[in-house]
Amino acid sequence: MRSHSGSWALALLTAAALTMSGLPAFAAQVTLNPINDNTIYQGIDPVTAENYELNSCGAGSNLFSGVTNDGLVRRALLRFDIAGAIPAGSTINSATLTVTVNRSGGNVAQTMTLRRLSQDWGEGIVDCDAGAGGGGRGLPANAGDATWLDAKFQQTAWNTAGGDFGVISASASVGDNNGALGVWNSTTTGNAAMVSDLQDWLNTPTSNNGWILVGLEGAGPSTRRFSAREGGA
């Protein structure tokens, strides 16, 4: 099963459990793109007083993560349909998430981390491509959209502004040039939790709130822009 919408690709090597007695399990690789994605925005515009923390961009063509030139944080939310692509009872042996940068706000490679989200969140239909900053600021959210303050705007607040998430599941260095790759590989030291997350989402689909992509924060401009699933690149 392969899809090529957007710049994200999650490749999983699985051992699929067959229900027919007497037949052994077999290895298979599945490549997926997100079924939901969004960007959440920190900060208030010092000139216009626009509150970016009430903005969203679930239908925009790009995702953002990292720190802007103004020192404001952006984080990307991602969710993959694991249970819809892999047979129940399978074992996920390894995973690789690959993404391509289409614009960078820093001049050196940056470490970016995947962290498991603990609340459901909304993608929504806000398309901020025509907004100020080319999507980097978002546009006002509709009810149910993810924002910096809310997992679902006007419905469910994050317990902590900026998203409710756990410890690092995986880390990767992401380059600064257009076309640079970020590759989070579960076989890299410190990244084994990627598989644990995915296996949990396969075994218990209702627990699948996806990952948040967190850039290098507190160390100067580090923003990376990636094509969203709506981007078609």
Accessible surface in RSA format (square Angstrom, percent):
REM  Atomic radii and reference values for relative SASA: ProtOr
REM  Chains: A
REM  Algorithm: Lee & Richards
REM  Probe-radius: 1.40
REM  Slices: 20
REM RES _ NUM      All-atoms   Total-Side   Main-Chain    Non-polar    All polar
REM                ABS   REL    ABS   REL    ABS   REL    ABS   REL    ABS   REL
RES MET A   1   149.67  77.5  98.29  65.1  51.38 122.3 100.24  85.2  49.43  65.5
RES ARG A   2   154.54  64.9 120.56  61.5  33.98  80.9  43.27  59.1 111.27  67.4
RES SER A   3    49.73  42.0  42.44  56.6   7.29  16.8  28.91  61.6  20.82  29.2
RES HIS A   4   146.30  80.0 122.76  85.3  23.54  60.2  91.26  94.1  55.04  64.0
RES SER A   5    47.55  40.2  41.27  55.1   6.28  14.5  36.02  76.7  11.53  16.2
RES GLY A   6     7.72   9.5   0.00   N/A   7.72   9.5   0.00   0.0   7.72  17.3
RES SER A   7    21.44  18.1   7.35   9.8  14.08  32.4  15.43  32.9   6.00   8.4
RES TRP A   8     1.83   0.7   0.16   0.1   1.67   3.9   0.48   0.3   1.36   2.2
RES ALA A   9    34.29  31.5  33.25  51.3   1.04   2.4  33.25  46.8   1.04   2.8
RES LEU A  10     0.00   0.0   0.00   0.0   0.00   0.0   0.00   0.0   0.00   0.0
RES ALA A  11    26.59  24.5  23.98  37.0   2.62   5.9  24.33  34.3   2.26   6.0
RES LEU A  12     0.08   0.0   0.00   0.0   0.08   0.2   0.08   0.1   0.01   0.0
RES LEU A  13    74.39  41.4  72.33  51.7   2.06   5.2  72.33  50.8   2.06   5.5
RES THR A  14     1.79   1.3   1.79   1.8   0.00   0.0   0.00   0.0   1.79   2.7
RES ALA A  15    32.37  29.8  29.46  45.5   2.91   6.6  29.46  41.5   2.91   7.7
RES ALA A  16     2.56   2.4   2.56   3.9   0.00   0.0   2.56   3.6   0.00   0.0
RES ALA A  17    45.36  41.7  35.94  55.5   9.43  21.4  37.73  53.1   7.63  20.2
RES LEU A  18    72.83  40.6  46.61  33.3  26.22  65.9  47.92  33.7  24.91  67.0
RES THR A  19   140.37  99.8 104.43 105.9  35.94  85.7  85.14 114.4  55.23  83.5
RES MET A  20   130.15  67.4 121.63  80.5   8.52  20.3  94.06  80.0  36.08  47.8
RES SER A  21   114.97  97.2  81.97 109.4  33.00  76.0  56.51 120.3  58.46  81.9
RES GLY A  22    83.06 102.4   0.00   N/A  83.06 102.4  44.82 123.0  38.24  85.6
RES LEU A  23    90.89  50.6  74.94  53.6  15.94  40.1  75.60  53.1  15.28  41.1
RES PRO A  24   102.99  75.1  89.52  81.6  13.47  49.0 100.94  83.3   2.05  12.8
RES ALA A  25    63.23  58.1  35.82  55.3  27.41  62.4  36.31  51.1  26.92  71.3
RES PHE A  26    97.15  48.6  89.62  55.5   7.53  19.6  97.15  58.9   0.00   0.0
RES ALA A  27    75.64  69.6  47.87  73.9  27.78  63.2  48.05  67.7  27.59  73.1
RES ALA A  28    31.51  29.0  24.43  37.7   7.08  16.1  31.51  44.4   0.00   0.0
RES GLN A  29   101.03  56.5  74.86  54.7  26.17  62.3  18.29  38.9  82.74  62.8
RES VAL A  30    14.95   9.8  14.95  13.5   0.00   0.0  14.95  13.0   0.00   0.0
RES THR A  31    11.59   8.2  10.58  10.7   1.01   2.4   9.41  12.6   2.18   3.3
RES LEU A  32     9.21   5.1   8.28   5.9   0.93   2.3   9.21   6.5   0.00   0.0
RES ASN A  33    17.08  11.8   7.75   7.5   9.33  22.5   5.64  13.6  11.44  11.1
RES PRO A  34     7.53   5.5   0.22   0.2   7.31  26.6   0.22   0.2   7.31  45.4
RES ILE A  35    74.99  42.7  68.15  50.8   6.84  16.5  70.36  50.7   4.63  12.6
RES ASN A  36    33.55  23.1  33.55  32.4   0.00   0.0   0.05   0.1  33.50  32.4
RES ASP A  37     0.63   0.4   0.57   0.6   0.05   0.1   0.00   0.0   0.63   0.6
RES ASN A  38     0.00   0.0   0.00   0.0   0.00   0.0   0.00   0.0   0.00   0.0
RES THR A  39     0.03   0.0   0.03   0.0   0.00   0.0   0.00   0.0   0.03   0.0
RES ILE A  40     0.00   0.0   0.00   0.0   0.00   0.0   0.00   0.0   0.00   0.0
RES TYR A  41     0.17   0.1   0.17   0.1   0.00   0.0   0.00   0.0   0.17   0.2
RES GLN A  42    53.37  29.8  53.37  39.0   0.00   0.0   5.44  11.6  47.94  36.4
RES GLY A  43     9.12  11.3   0.00   N/A   9.12  11.3   9.12  25.0   0.00   0.0
RES ILE A  44   100.86  57.4  85.45  63.7  15.41  37.1  85.45  61.5  15.41  41.8
RES ASP A  45    12.99   9.1  11.73  11.7   1.26   3.0   0.01   0.0  12.98  12.9
RES PRO A  46   123.69  90.1  81.44  74.2  42.24 153.6  92.61  76.5  31.08 193.2
RES VAL A  47   135.71  89.3 104.51  94.6  31.20  75.2 108.60  94.4  27.12  73.5
RES THR A  48    93.05  66.2  62.29  63.2  30.76  73.3  69.55  93.4  23.50  35.5
RES ALA A  49    73.45  67.5  56.32  86.9  17.13  39.0  57.73  81.3  15.72  41.6
RES GLU A  50    60.91  35.0  51.35  38.8   9.56  22.8  35.11  67.9  25.81  21.1
RES ASN A  51    45.88  31.6  38.69  37.4   7.19  17.3  13.25  31.9  32.63  31.5
RES TYR A  52     7.77   3.6   7.77   4.4   0.00   0.0   2.23   1.7   5.54   6.8
RES GLU A  53    33.54  19.3  33.54  25.4   0.00   0.0   0.51   1.0  33.02  27.0
RES LEU A  54    70.85  39.5  70.29  50.3   0.57   1.4  70.29  49.4   0.57   1.5
RES ASN A  55     2.79   1.9   2.79   2.7   0.00   0.0   0.00   0.0   2.79   2.7
RES SER A  56     0.02   0.0   0.02   0.0   0.00   0.0   0.00   0.0   0.02   0.0
RES CYS A  57     2.49   1.9   1.13   1.3   1.35   3.2   0.04   0.1   2.45   2.6
RES GLY A  58     0.65   0.8   0.00   N/A   0.65   0.8   0.01   0.0   0.63   1.4
RES ALA A  59    29.42  27.1  21.93  33.8   7.49  17.0  22.17  31.2   7.25  19.2
RES GLY A  60     0.48   0.6   0.00   N/A   0.48   0.6   0.01   0.0   0.47   1.1
RES SER A  61    35.23  29.8  34.18  45.6   1.04   2.4  22.56  48.0  12.67  17.7
RES ASN A  62    20.97  14.5  19.94  19.3   1.03   2.5   1.49   3.6  19.48  18.8
RES LEU A  63     0.80   0.4   0.80   0.6   0.00   0.0   0.80   0.6   0.00   0.0
RES PHE A  64    15.49   7.7  15.49   9.6   0.00   0.0  15.49   9.4   0.00   0.0
RES SER A  65     0.00   0.0   0.00   0.0   0.00   0.0   0.00   0.0   0.00   0.0
RES GLY A  66     0.00   0.0   0.00   N/A   0.00   0.0   0.00   0.0   0.00   0.0
RES VAL A  67     7.38   4.9   7.38   6.7   0.00   0.0   7.38   6.4   0.00   0.0
RES THR A  68    27.74  19.7  25.55  25.9   2.19   5.2  26.69  35.8   1.06   1.6
RES ASN A  69   127.81  88.1  94.83  91.6  32.98  79.4  28.65  69.0  99.16  95.8
RES ASP A  70   114.15  80.0  82.95  82.6  31.20  73.8  19.91  46.9  94.24  94.0
RES GLY A  71    46.98  57.9   0.00   N/A  46.98  57.9  25.16  69.1  21.81  48.9
RES LEU A  72    31.59  17.6  31.59  22.6   0.00   0.0  31.59  22.2   0.00   0.0
RES VAL A  73    15.32  10.1  15.32  13.9   0.00   0.0  15.32  13.3   0.00   0.0
RES ARG A  74     6.31   2.6   6.31   3.2   0.00   0.0   1.10   1.5   5.21   3.2
RES ARG A  75    29.76  12.5  29.76  15.2   0.00   0.0   0.00   0.0  29.76  18.0
RES ALA A  76     0.00   0.0   0.00   0.0   0.00   0.0   0.00   0.0   0.00   0.0
RES LEU A  77     0.00   0.0   0.00   0.0   0.00   0.0   0.00   0.0   0.00   0.0
RES LEU A  78     0.13   0.1   0.00   0.0   0.13   0.3   0.00   0.0   0.13   0.3
RES ARG A  79    28.27  11.9  28.27  14.4   0.00   0.0   9.70  13.3  18.57  11.3
RES PHE A  80     1.62   0.8   1.49   0.9   0.13   0.3   1.49   0.9   0.13   0.4
RES ASP A  81    59.79  41.9  57.71  57.4   2.08   4.9   9.52  22.4  50.28  50.1
RES ILE A  82     0.21   0.1   0.00   0.0   0.21   0.5   0.00   0.0   0.21   0.6
RES ALA A  83    39.87  36.7  19.43  30.0  20.44  46.5  19.73  27.8  20.14  53.3
RES GLY A  84    58.02  71.5   0.00   N/A  58.02  71.5  24.89  68.3  33.13  74.2
RES ALA A  85    20.69  19.0   1.38   2.1  19.31  43.9   5.86   8.3  14.83  39.3
RES ILE A  86     4.75   2.7   0.12   0.1   4.63  11.1   1.54   1.1   3.21   8.7
RES PRO A  87    73.25  53.4  60.84  55.5  12.41  45.1  72.51  59.9   0.74   4.6
RES ALA A  88    91.93  84.5  68.38 105.5  23.54  53.6  69.68  98.1  22.25  58.9
RES GLY A  89    56.80  70.0   0.00   N/A  56.80  70.0  34.40  94.4  22.39  50.2
RES SER A  90     2.72   2.3   0.00   0.0   2.72   6.3   0.04   0.1   2.68   3.8
RES THR A  91    72.15  51.3  71.92  72.9   0.24   0.6  39.82  53.5  32.33  48.9
RES ILE A  92     4.78   2.7   0.00   0.0   4.78  11.5   0.00   0.0   4.78  13.0
RES ASN A  93    79.25  54.6  52.81  51.0  26.44  63.7  21.74  52.3  57.51  55.6
RES SER A  94    25.73  21.7  25.73  34.3   0.00   0.0  12.10  25.8  13.63  19.1
RES ALA A  95     1.67   1.5   0.00   0.0   1.67   3.8   1.47   2.1   0.19   0.5
RES THR A  96    34.47  24.5  33.82  34.3   0.65   1.6  17.60  23.6  16.88  25.5
RES LEU A  97     0.00   0.0   0.00   0.0   0.00   0.0   0.00   0.0   0.00   0.0
RES THR A  98    36.98  26.3  36.98  37.5   0.00   0.0  24.85  33.4  12.14  18.3
RES VAL A  99     0.00   0.0   0.00   0.0   0.00   0.0   0.00   0.0   0.00   0.0
RES THR A 100    47.70  33.9  46.76  47.4   0.94   2.2  29.53  39.7  18.17  27.5
RES VAL A 101     0.68   0.4   0.00   0.0   0.68   1.6   0.00   0.0   0.68   1.8
RES ASN A 102    39.21  27.0  29.71  28.7   9.51  22.9  24.78  59.6  14.44  14.0
RES ARG A 103   146.77  61.6 142.15  72.5   4.61  11.0  35.55  48.6 111.21  67.4
RES SER A 104    33.08  28.0   3.32   4.4  29.76  68.6   4.87  10.4  28.21  39.5
RES GLY A 105    32.67  40.3   0.00   N/A  32.67  40.3  23.07  63.3   9.60  21.5
RES GLY A 106    16.90  20.8   0.00   N/A  16.90  20.8   7.63  20.9   9.27  20.8
RES ASN A 107   126.55  87.3 107.59 104.0  18.96  45.6  35.95  86.5  90.60  87.6
RES VAL A 108    89.85  59.1  85.43  77.3   4.42  10.6  89.85  78.1   0.00   0.0
RES ALA A 109    57.30  52.7  35.54  54.8  21.76  49.5  35.76  50.4  21.54  57.1
RES GLN A 110    11.16   6.2   9.43   6.9   1.73   4.1   2.08   4.4   9.08   6.9
RES THR A 111    67.98  48.4  62.80  63.7   5.18  12.3  31.07  41.7  36.92  55.8
RES MET A 112     0.26   0.1   0.26   0.2   0.00   0.0   0.26   0.2   0.00   0.0
RES THR A 113    11.49   8.2  11.49  11.6   0.00   0.0  10.59  14.2   0.90   1.4
RES LEU A 114     0.00   0.0   0.00   0.0   0.00   0.0   0.00   0.0   0.00   0.0
RES ARG A 115    53.38  22.4  53.38  27.2   0.00   0.0   0.86   1.2  52.53  31.8
RES ARG A 116    62.38  26.2  60.42  30.8   1.96   4.7  24.73  33.8  37.64  22.8
RES LEU A 117     1.64   0.9   0.00   0.0   1.64   4.1   0.02   0.0   1.62   4.4
RES SER A 118    78.23  66.1  50.50  67.4  27.73  63.9  45.71  97.3  32.52  45.6
RES GLN A 119    33.67  18.8  30.51  22.3   3.16   7.5  20.38  43.4  13.29  10.1
RES ASP A 120    66.60  46.7  58.65  58.4   7.95  18.8  27.89  65.6  38.72  38.6
RES TRP A 121     4.41   1.8   0.00   0.0   4.41  10.4   0.00   0.0   4.41   7.2
RES GLY A 122    10.81  13.3   0.00   N/A  10.81  13.3  10.81  29.7   0.00   0.0
RES GLU A 123    22.35  12.8  16.46  12.5   5.89  14.0   5.47  10.6  16.89  13.8
RES GLY A 124    32.05  39.5   0.00   N/A  32.05  39.5  16.16  44.4  15.89  35.6
RES ILE A 125   142.45  81.1 129.11  96.2  13.34  32.1 129.14  93.0  13.31  36.1
RES VAL A 126    12.82   8.4   7.57   6.9   5.25  12.7  12.82  11.1   0.00   0.0
RES ASP A 127    78.70  55.1  61.19  60.9  17.51  41.4  22.02  51.8  56.68  56.5
RES CYS A 128     0.45   0.3   0.45   0.5   0.00   0.0   0.23   0.6   0.22   0.2
RES ASP A 129    57.64  40.4  43.27  43.1  14.37  34.0  27.46  64.6  30.19  30.1
RES ALA A 130   108.26  99.5  66.91 103.3  41.35  94.1  78.51 110.6  29.75  78.8
RES GLY A 131    15.97  19.7   0.00   N/A  15.97  19.7   9.31  25.5   6.66  14.9
RES ALA A 132    61.39  56.4  39.14  60.4  22.25  50.6  51.45  72.5   9.94  26.3
RES GLY A 133    49.50  61.0   0.00   N/A  49.50  61.0  26.59  73.0  22.91  51.3
RES GLY A 134    36.27  44.7   0.00   N/A  36.27  44.7  25.61  70.3  10.66  23.9
RES GLY A 135     1.65   2.0   0.00   N/A   1.65   2.0   1.65   4.5   0.00   0.0
RES GLY A 136    13.91  17.2   0.00   N/A  13.91  17.2  11.52  31.6   2.39   5.4
RES ARG A 137    86.61  36.4  86.61  44.2   0.00   0.0   7.23   9.9  79.39  48.1
RES GLY A 138     2.45   3.0   0.00   N/A   2.45   3.0   0.00   0.0   2.45   5.5
RES LEU A 139    60.23  33.5  60.23  43.1   0.00   0.0  60.23  42.3   0.00   0.0
RES PRO A 140    94.43  68.8  85.84  78.3   8.59  31.2  85.89  70.9   8.54  53.1
RES ALA A 141    13.18  12.1   0.00   0.0  13.18  30.0   0.00   0.0  13.18  34.9
RES ASN A 142    72.66  50.1  67.94  65.7   4.72  11.4  24.00  57.8  48.66  47.0
RES ALA A 143    60.43  55.6  36.05  55.6  24.38  55.5  36.05  50.8  24.38  64.6
RES GLY A 144    15.39  19.0   0.00   N/A  15.39  19.0  10.77  29.6   4.61  10.3
RES ASP A 145     4.22   3.0   4.22   4.2   0.00   0.0   0.00   0.0   4.22   4.2
RES ALA A 146     0.00   0.0   0.00   0.0   0.00   0.0   0.00   0.0   0.00   0.0
RES THR A 147     0.00   0.0   0.00   0.0   0.00   0.0   0.00   0.0   0.00   0.0
RES TRP A 148    14.97   6.0  14.97   7.2   0.00   0.0   8.26   4.4   6.70  10.9
RES LEU A 149    63.48  35.4  59.12  42.3   4.36  11.0  59.12  41.5   4.36  11.7
RES ASP A 150    21.83  15.3  21.83  21.7   0.00   0.0   0.00   0.0  21.83  21.8
RES ALA A 151     0.00   0.0   0.00   0.0   0.00   0.0   0.00   0.0   0.00   0.0
RES LYS A 152    58.64  28.6  58.64  36.0   0.00   0.0  18.58  16.7  40.06  42.7
RES PHE A 153    30.08  15.0  30.08  18.6   0.00   0.0  30.08  18.2   0.00   0.0
RES GLN A 154   135.66  75.9  91.00  66.5  44.65 106.3  42.89  91.3  92.76  70.4
RES GLN A 155   118.58  66.3  75.83  55.4  42.75 101.8  34.31  73.0  84.28  63.9
RES THR A 156    55.67  39.6  51.90  52.6   3.77   9.0  34.22  46.0  21.44  32.4
RES ALA A 157    61.76  56.8  46.88  72.3  14.88  33.9  46.88  66.0  14.88  39.4
RES TRP A 158    11.83   4.7   0.00   0.0  11.83  27.8   0.00   0.0  11.83  19.2
RES ASN A 159   134.50  92.8  96.59  93.3  37.91  91.3  30.37  73.1 104.13 100.6
RES THR A 160    88.60  63.0  84.94  86.1   3.66   8.7  59.08  79.4  29.53  44.6
RES ALA A 161    51.87  47.7  32.52  50.2  19.35  44.0  33.74  47.5  18.13  48.0
RES GLY A 162     0.00   0.0   0.00   N/A   0.00   0.0   0.00   0.0   0.00   0.0
RES GLY A 163     3.68   4.5   0.00   N/A   3.68   4.5   0.00   0.0   3.68   8.2
RES ASP A 164    12.51   8.8   8.19   8.2   4.32  10.2  11.42  26.9   1.09   1.1
RES PHE A 165    60.91  30.5  30.29  18.8  30.62  79.7  32.07  19.4  28.84  82.5
RES GLY A 166    40.14  49.5   0.00   N/A  40.14  49.5  35.65  97.8   4.49  10.1
RES VAL A 167   129.21  85.0 120.59 109.2   8.62  20.8 125.48 109.0   3.73  10.1
RES ILE A 168    71.39  40.6  57.31  42.7  14.08  33.9  57.31  41.3  14.08  38.2
RES SER A 169     4.00   3.4   4.00   5.3   0.00   0.0   0.00   0.0   4.00   5.6
RES ALA A 170     0.02   0.0   0.00   0.0   0.02   0.0   0.02   0.0   0.00   0.0
RES SER A 171    41.15  34.8  34.25  45.7   6.90  15.9  22.68  48.3  18.48  25.9
RES ALA A 172    11.85  10.9   1.95   3.0   9.90  22.5  11.85  16.7   0.00   0.0
RES SER A 173    74.34  62.8  53.37  71.2  20.97  48.3  40.05  85.3  34.29  48.0
RES VAL A 174     0.00   0.0   0.00   0.0   0.00   0.0   0.00   0.0   0.00   0.0
RES GLY A 175    18.04  22.2   0.00   N/A  18.04  22.2  14.69  40.3   3.35   7.5
RES ASP A 176    50.70  35.5  42.87  42.7   7.83  18.5   0.00   0.0  50.70  50.6
RES ASN A 177    88.82  61.2  82.82  80.0   5.99  14.4  38.77  93.3  50.05  48.4
RES ASN A 178   114.27  78.8  89.51  86.5  24.77  59.6  27.30  65.7  86.97  84.1
RES GLY A 179    41.11  50.7   0.00   N/A  41.11  50.7  23.82  65.4  17.29  38.7
RES ALA A 180    12.05  11.1   4.46   6.9   7.59  17.3  12.05  17.0   0.00   0.0
RES LEU A 181    98.81  55.0  82.23  58.8  16.58  41.7  82.23  57.7  16.58  44.6
RES GLY A 182     0.00   0.0   0.00   N/A   0.00   0.0   0.00   0.0   0.00   0.0
RES VAL A 183    65.17  42.9  50.17  45.4  14.99  36.1  50.17  43.6  14.99  40.7
RES TRP A 184     0.00   0.0   0.00   0.0   0.00   0.0   0.00   0.0   0.00   0.0
RES ASN A 185    45.71  31.5  45.22  43.7   0.49   1.2   5.34  12.8  40.37  39.0
RES SER A 186     9.47   8.0   2.01   2.7   7.47  17.2   0.67   1.4   8.80  12.3
RES THR A 187   106.89  76.0  70.60  71.6  36.28  86.5  62.62  84.1  44.27  66.9
RES THR A 188    73.25  52.1  63.50  64.4   9.74  23.2  51.38  69.0  21.86  33.1
RES THR A 189   138.30  98.4 112.01 113.6  26.29  62.7  83.39 112.0  54.92  83.0
RES GLY A 190    62.78  77.4   0.00   N/A  62.78  77.4  38.96 106.9  23.82  53.3
RES ASN A 191     4.47   3.1   4.47   4.3   0.00   0.0   0.00   0.0   4.47   4.3
RES ALA A 192    71.09  65.4  66.20 102.2   4.88  11.1  67.28  94.7   3.81  10.1
RES ALA A 193    37.11  34.1  31.44  48.5   5.67  12.9  34.14  48.1   2.97   7.9
RES MET A 194     0.00   0.0   0.00   0.0   0.00   0.0   0.00   0.0   0.00   0.0
RES VAL A 195    30.29  19.9  30.29  27.4   0.00   0.0  30.29  26.3   0.00   0.0
RES SER A 196    63.78  53.9  57.02  76.1   6.76  15.6  31.82  67.8  31.96  44.8
RES ASP A 197     8.35   5.9   8.35   8.3   0.00   0.0   0.00   0.0   8.35   8.3
RES LEU A 198     0.00   0.0   0.00   0.0   0.00   0.0   0.00   0.0   0.00   0.0
RES GLN A 199    34.56  19.3  34.56  25.3   0.00   0.0  27.50  58.5   7.06   5.4
RES ASP A 200    60.45  42.3  58.99  58.7   1.46   3.4   9.34  22.0  51.10  51.0
RES TRP A 201     0.80   0.3   0.20   0.1   0.61   1.4   0.20   0.1   0.61   1.0
RES LEU A 202     8.76   4.9   1.71   1.2   7.05  17.7   1.71   1.2   7.05  19.0
RES ASN A 203    94.22  65.0  60.85  58.8  33.37  80.3  27.03  65.0  67.20  64.9
RES THR A 204    68.60  48.8  67.30  68.2   1.30   3.1  42.13  56.6  26.46  40.0
RES PRO A 205    74.02  53.9  63.71  58.1  10.31  37.5  64.50  53.3   9.52  59.2
RES THR A 206   130.36  92.7  98.19  99.5  32.17  76.7  89.08 119.7  41.27  62.4
RES SER A 207    34.82  29.4  23.83  31.8  10.99  25.3  31.77  67.6   3.05   4.3
RES ASN A 208    19.17  13.2  12.06  11.7   7.11  17.1   3.55   8.5  15.63  15.1
RES ASN A 209    18.62  12.8  18.62  18.0   0.00   0.0   0.00   0.0  18.62  18.0
RES GLY A 210     0.48   0.6   0.00   N/A   0.48   0.6   0.48   1.3   0.00   0.0
RES TRP A 211     0.33   0.1   0.33   0.2   0.00   0.0   0.33   0.2   0.00   0.0
RES ILE A 212     0.00   0.0   0.00   0.0   0.00   0.0   0.00   0.0   0.00   0.0
RES LEU A 213     0.00   0.0   0.00   0.0   0.00   0.0   0.00   0.0   0.00   0.0
RES VAL A 214    11.43   7.5  10.82   9.8   0.62   1.5  10.82   9.4   0.62   1.7
RES GLY A 215     6.50   8.0   0.00   N/A   6.50   8.0   0.22   0.6   6.28  14.1
RES LEU A 216    72.44  40.3  70.17  50.2   2.27   5.7  72.43  50.9   0.01   0.0
RES GLU A 217    56.43  32.4  30.17  22.8  26.26  62.5  17.27  33.4  39.16  32.0
RES GLY A 218    81.53 100.5   0.00   N/A  81.53 100.5  42.75 117.3  38.78  86.9
RES ALA A 219    67.04  61.6  32.86  50.7  34.18  77.8  44.60  62.8  22.44  59.5
RES GLY A 220    36.43  44.9   0.00   N/A  36.43  44.9  26.36  72.3  10.06  22.5
RES PRO A 221    60.55  44.1  54.60  49.8   5.95  21.6  54.60  45.1   5.95  37.0
RES SER A 222     1.11   0.9   0.71   1.0   0.39   0.9   0.71   1.5   0.39   0.6
RES THR A 223    18.92  13.5  18.78  19.0   0.14   0.3  17.91  24.1   1.01   1.5
RES ARG A 224     0.08   0.0   0.00   0.0   0.08   0.2   0.08   0.1   0.00   0.0
RES ARG A 225    51.59  21.7  51.34  26.2   0.25   0.6   3.08   4.2  48.51  29.4
RES PHE A 226     0.00   0.0   0.00   0.0   0.00   0.0   0.00   0.0   0.00   0.0
RES SER A 227     9.40   7.9   9.28  12.4   0.12   0.3   0.00   0.0   9.40  13.2
RES ALA A 228     0.83   0.8   0.83   1.3   0.00   0.0   0.83   1.2   0.00   0.0
RES ARG A 229    76.51  32.1  70.91  36.1   5.60  13.3   4.31   5.9  72.20  43.8
RES GLU A 230    70.15  40.3  37.27  28.2  32.88  78.3  41.78  80.8  28.36  23.2
RES GLY A 231    28.91  35.7   0.00   N/A  28.91  35.7   2.49   6.8  26.43  59.2
RES GLY A 232    62.70  77.3   0.00   N/A  62.70  77.3  27.67  75.9  35.03  78.5
RES ALA A 233    79.86  73.4  43.79  67.6  36.07  82.1  78.14 110.0   1.72   4.5
END  Absolute sums over single chains surface
CHAIN  1 A     9909.9       7256.0       2653.9       5732.8       4177.0
END  Absolute sums over all chains
TOTAL          9909.9       7256.0       2653.9       5732.8       4177.0
